[in-house]
Amino acid sequence: MDGDLLMSYKVSKYSKDFSNELAGRVAVVLFDATEPITINDIKNRDMILSNITSQKITRILSNLIDTGFVVKGKNKTGHMTYVCTDNVKR
């Protein structure tokens, strides 16, 4: 192993298809919400999402923000909230 660099990486515990399904579920929850909601609210509104880590949902939300589907903000208590951009325009 002299001079050899080992490339290490972590394999996701979520398959690509399952991650896409989760993203769809998060999007539906946000689209149905009438006001900005927290990650815990998102998890509480969908049975499948309730078992997903907050870190994974944060990653999904980050991707949705990058695509322009979701806007991030803070509520009065300082918690991060998320809302679908279509709901902002309503």
JOTA-V446861 format. One record per pair of residues at least 12 apart in sequence whose ideal C-beta (glycine too) atoms are under 7 Angstrom apart, sorted by the first residue. I is the first residue (numbers start at 1). GAP is how many residues later the second one is. Records with the same first field share a line. If there is no record, write none. Layout:
I=GAP  GAP
//
This chain:
14=42
22=27  30  38
23=37  40  41
25=21  23  24
26=16  23  31  34  35  38
27=37  42
29=13  16  17
30=40  52  53  54
31=53  55
33=50  54
36=37  39  45  46  47
37=44  45
38=41  42  43
39=15  18  19
42=15
43=14
61=21
68=17
69=15  16
70=12  13  14  15
71=12  14  17
//
